[in-house]
């Protein structure tokens, strides 16, 4: 009797079970793909955006000042050069002043 029930529902149960298995595999794949570590540069950009909010250039200026205070002139110069390319006139002026300070 049980074998008759299984045989009668086999046409329905087999596709449903295969579909469920495929969905499970896709879900597991998506979970593990999402948890892959980001590259260092991508992670650094995400960290800067998380801290900066809408005003990235001001945060970069603050970061450059912190690098100057910690005697990391090379990193500060790189950031200040980016600010000179992308910042507002006031931010560009401040970045130029900090670069002059580093070069003296």
N, C-alpha and C positions, 0 to 999 in steps of 0.2 A: 504494500500500500504506500509506504513512504517513497519507494523507488518510482511509483507511478506519479506521485505529486512532484518529485524532483524532475522527472522527465517532462512533465507538462509545463513546468515553470522554467526549465533550462533555457529556453529561447529568450526569456526575459532576464533571468539572473546572470547569465554569462556576460552580455553587453554592459549591464549595470555594474557588475563587479570589475570589469576591465576599465570602465570609465572612472570608477572610484580610485582604482589603483593608479591610473594616469594622473588624476588630479592630485593625489597624494605625492607622487613623484615630482610633479611640477611645483607644488608647494614647498617641498623640502629643498628643491633646487633654488627657488627664489629666496628662501630663508638663508641658505648658505652663501649665495651670491651677494646678498645685501650685507652680510657681515664680513665680507672681505675687507682687509685693511686698505685704506686709501693711500695713495702715494704721498710722500712727504710734502711735496709742493701743494697738492690739493688739500691736505690736512691743514697746512699752514694758512692757506687762503680761507678755509672755512673758519679757522680759529680767529683770524683777523676780522672777518665779517661778523662773527658772533660778538666780538668785543666792540667793534666799531659801530655797529648799527648802520645808520644812514651816512655818517660822515667818516669815510675811510681815510681821507687825506689828513684830517686832524689827528686821527689815531696814529697814522704813520709818522706825523711830526712828533707826537709824544714818544713813539717808539725810537725815533732817531735821537731825541734828547736822552732817552734812557741809555742808548748805546754809547752816546758821548760820555755820559757820567760813568759808565762802566769801562771806559777806555777801549771801546770796540769801534774805532774810527772807520774801518773799512765797511762794516755793515751800515753804519750811519750814513756814510757817503752814498752808498747804493740807494738807500731809501730816499735821501734828499734829492738825488738826481731824478728819481721817479716823480717826486713832488713837484720839481721844477717843470717837468713835462706836463703834468696833469692837474696841478692845483689851481686855485683861484689866484688872482694877483697878490693878494695879501699873503697867502700861503707860500707862493713862489718867493716873495721877498723875504719871508722868514727863513725859508730853506736856504736861500743864497747867503743870508747872514750867518746861519749855522755852518755852512760850508766854508765861509771865510774864516770863521772861528777855528775850524778844524785844520785849515791850511796854514795858520799862523803858528 
